[in-house]
Amino acid sequence: MTKVLKIRDLTLRDGQQSSFATRMTQAQVERCLPYYKDAHFFAMEVWGGAVPDSVMRYLNENPWHRLESIKKAVGDVSKLTALSRGRNLFGYAPYTDEIIEGFCRNSIESGLGIMRIFDCLNEVDNVKSTIKYVKKYGGIADCAVCYTVDPKYPKLSLWDKIKGKKNPAPVFTDDYFVGKAKELAALGADMITIKDMSGLIPPQRVSALVKKLKAAVNIPIDFHTHCTPGYGLASVYAAIAAGVDVVDTNCWWFGGGTGAPALELVYLFCQKLGIDLGVDMEAVAKINQTLKDIRTELNVSVFGADKPAPKPFNPLTDAVPAEVEAQLNRAVKAAQSEDFATLLEAAQAIEAYFGFPAPNKLVQEAEIPGGMYSNMVAQLQALKAEDILPRSMELIPTVRLSAGLPPLVTPTSQIVGAQAVNCALDEKAGRAMYTTKNNQFVNLVKGEYGKTPVPIDPEFRLKICGVREETAYDISKYQQQPNPELPEAGGVKLAENEKEVLLLELFPLVAKPYLTNLKKKAYEAKAAAEAPKAEVTEAKTEVKQKITGKTIIAPLPGKVIDIKVKVGDTVTAGQEVVLLEAMKMENSITSDCTGVVKQILVSVGDNVATDAVIIEIGDSAPAAAPKAPKAAVAGNKIVAPLPGRVISLKVKEGDSVAVGQEVAVLEAMKMENSITSDYAGTVQQIAVAEGENIATDAVIMIIG
């Protein structure tokens, strides 16, 4: 009897997210769909993850329409899959059961078949509600166990060993992952996914884990990995040989590198083992013809240049090169005999022959997600503090262990990485570590994200949070997003139905401008259609003046989400004038010069290219009488530990403060950083204002 291996295609969600920043448009997706219907994949991951956010943020498209259009085209041939973070869905804070139920119900009604559910702490309690509601409305609950590894702790000195000091015992053992799978199966999971979000699992580990999971639970096991550190293809081969039920792959042009392995390389391997994938590879070839063109289009629109691509290959029409044939035979023999070193060597040689990206040795050695590393680099570049990157990397194991050893997956990877940077900055400035804390780290240590894999030291929790006891998030404090009427759109509500309300709740920053523009356009179109013919006049196009002054330009491509000035305003050098959303980060655009805003050449919601002119600055207006400077005040200064934007002042002049009391909140590195007082006394002077961007060591306030 022929063995069958099921394939979950990731191309339209994780594939494009990993390789092309989730920029496939609705039109590009629809070009592929007729062939997907013929391909007969077991499942297609098409939604969740960054898709709902990105299609609004960058493409001005409706996320619900994306899901519904794919369901209409593919029907019941393949089960459509989405990814969600359990109780957190797509955000940082836990949501109420009402919102979780509404999201699950609407997703399934719109065509979703499988919800892949994970939690950033592998905390089973955090996925209970989603499992319940997915099953209630007829969906399949695919519960993921996030694969992670124990930190590489520093080697102990001989003196430490003499004193009896030991590094912590391993936590993320096979028994740990099997235990989580059993708990999820007991809650009603219909399948279990080994979710290797960082591509860190080597072939020998996944082989053992698949066998143990198959013995422990009587439901299908899926394997999901990435190729960044170089293990991906070999580990998929090892999982197949170990009896895994489903593997996740991408079509050729979106395979390898930061994404999952290419389906075609899995197909070649399985052919030699007599394993049927149940996939029509002729239809896949047609998908690939379309994706090749789309890849070129995305290279231009997303990167502005060609991203290296693999050699073209169609396993149905192209002869397998002799070199590849030999390596495939080695891989099959090695997988069957569990010679994992040879298997890894052969798989990497196959990918190298076809020109897929080489293993990222830095990520492999650091054993952290590639996205976490690149995010830390970007943050330090913005802070002009690249010199502390090595120390920040060294501090990750310490920070992670202190915080209960959370798996490094979104959002805990970002939280731990940002706090490691804060600690390195504290050290550099001669301050004690954890003087600067981001609020998400505080919430993690406090217990608001759930139970961590290892208990947190109560004394450390007291130091970070001010309490010793673990404190869960109080769901009763959750407040829904405001849903105002829009005068500019005829007085309709910002969110007019349940699906739009869910978008507003789950993606408030992005959904608000998206829905506002959607309603305005609909209102204007209706008004134009209903206007008497005689009264219809040609719309006037605003003519921009010729630019003669100094200009403020976009340093990178993105979407304008806020304009902080208006024509006629006087701006000073260094003043924030525009917020630009790029790479899912808010980027503050500041003026390089002092003068008067002469022209604003963009609008909120516009997508702008690198070097696009945003604002023209003219000569300064006649100088007004200078404001009398505040008299110098003696006292102890509270200064900014890092550059950022003041988003909240917690005290006012004249207030009494205690040592350790929070006095301000500074937004930096996408995190809210709590600024506390090192002194007890009275606030004599506040030197900054809310919304102001300040530099490292800028005086925030003076305590007398």
Steps between C-alpha positions, in 0.01 A plus 500: 500500500638839396576730788342847473660818629275805522629839390402834647596772251619821669568710189211746532563576871822395668684470168435854386532629858844344549640599161305803380375684811137389438452729200311274258200697378151361459545504122826304524341240728204460265730426205616185682166372627367309193811280513477456878155353455654234275803435723306320775719594794379359830505855637594853392617751759358826366405719797593606849857581594585836343248475215199680654727780627706540182218499246347799682827670591676484164244400238178673619316171456240317708639201697163329513464530123843337459385190690155488341631538144741208544222282642275590206772405249630181667178374658539187711795359305753618762444601861586866550724568799572804717745566780405664832661553842229348719359744753718780359373441144722756319596742778682520832209513745259208558153543352163419652319179411241712316763626255668160465166335424406770249833469325482118478138501382553763231822336381332163454191655339734677256658171392761402755539125553798471736611744770862448603514621860817572695601687813828685543559327838367158393246569776212261441249711694548779245365292211199341671248758381613493139488119488149507643362754254676362192344161568164651594466652153624196307868579452805281558715597801865462401693561821865596465778433746766767448842340469779681680834419658661571834740795500872452459605591851853631562754234592559483873845580634690250714434723802124495433510121480694477826233714663235259369344738248307331218330618185123433492387153395360472144132595473409446135544123489303255285292423808408870529366513142323164527339612827365814333362293211319269742342795679383648169359168383307472827345841429370381164781580256429334163867504399836605646759711319867514590539872431869568443460871429877563500615195305715390794401133519765270350403174325597269787281695745191513282531129416493408869225748580268384221530138617429592862202717407354228277525258792351746750196642318257345255457800273692615188842666545602788274854637467560869427849644466709763320831475314683804641769317705532220242316210668160536330509258206701233685266522798193460277662192342570361849142568613362319194719197566382504864133481393369856527149542356519852351785729396489869416663614176512792256479491123840528328529876451413574865690205652820479702692779669291664769200294393411130513661245264390482139226246427682375190802383705266315737325344197832366363587345837157341543503355150802292596320374810176422317308761700199666335450871577146507364593816307459563126850613408388616153275756671790593728712566190233746380497667844875538468478658156276765655709538815817559298345815351356605836842458662644745245217746567553475877875549464432833332221619729641377832877504463556719196743240366521132415529264795716197407281220368556125463560341162178415315397138549193290424533139622243382241681632193861564602749220540639475850871591471736211575653691791156552658400139432807379688430729796134389509609137518739590784219685679257209472755248625611732782141571612416130509816410694475810722840626387400858568837664428498357147132590458571864588800511266302353210195725548714813515685392185168459314385849600840648413488345151169671426616833642285523812644731771792357698456426873515806724785402731444794735141398574609136528767583758292753694199264508257790487244581228644682200228764531592560863863560406420733209253689721770557765742625233238742364422628850865561583560674168207732579656567842845547341628240747613214273808458717297330774359227272750234622417576864127502427534154344696378804226621734214319324542172698513691831197715422307203364572283804407779741169537317412131538670365184224587249525346153641750252199552275285806429451697720734367773801506267452874445440561871812312613714650222395858578564447873846356431575820306370708793726310743803550276423874479466513880841335539661733251365802689618365836148426621383177661345248261121528474508869589331539161210257453255471214143463619442183299791341689345615828168341399675176401680476835186598689308208351262678264603281204447179698720247676859488378686169439697546824382696805624858537691588815256701720782740594569568132128556442497744792795686349340523155128526581473605863317180596624155605196298402424394144211718379291391202351748254164625622275446200227713665719806438489449124349800321371478146627742240291815445271480196413862417276639230682653203363843399725496192326177388142612558486407868541123460675299767870432458423125531154419364486121545649226714786426262607866500465519879737202524753670273484808722551292815782287366687762294404842641798692364451371147123445482407853604656679199406212268131505599489881503629519142267218395194681635603838358546356151165318516325818614663712230417242231137488612473878507648525151260233367195669652589856392281645219673479164491877454681557823783261427818694449846382428684437823775751560840357550703679759805638328814488706732797480846466356738399777753773571574447869664229703337157496433220745511165326404142587811308613334168409178383330191490719153627579429842648303441820513847655601853404604703803506847339289712264579760239616818668640332809851589608721196552842467653786269410441160658123549540278205411284582199370168365450141619581245232400136536767276349586135569219500760683766702410863560782716368522859619595736217660818630593829336866565422443875495314786665235686305134522406299215346438619145346188345394154619523269203350185653185401685432256782465156344731571206766243413826675423825384344851552626610864445146617427456865601265520797515864610649823364647741756528867415687782667423567863225745585602821676634399835258541784616636829697218663338327789665561829698189587404315812714599791764245584382272775730320739430136571544145381452441130303211351637444151399289200694170497450469123352712220126479444164673510337611825157337489393566859599713798383338821563796732470878493702779651448513876425127536691294754678193364663199664808306395403252227174680414408515131514861382487469119455249218737517205429318174816356346577190292125432458471454878366716781785569744415599854716784639526491877643742755829425674413762760231584754380859506282753320477558124658843461495518122381291202723567202317305228149473359293199399560418134850647504793306357800513730860385484699276733582685825246776432367638829140389551439657839674632811423368846571729797 
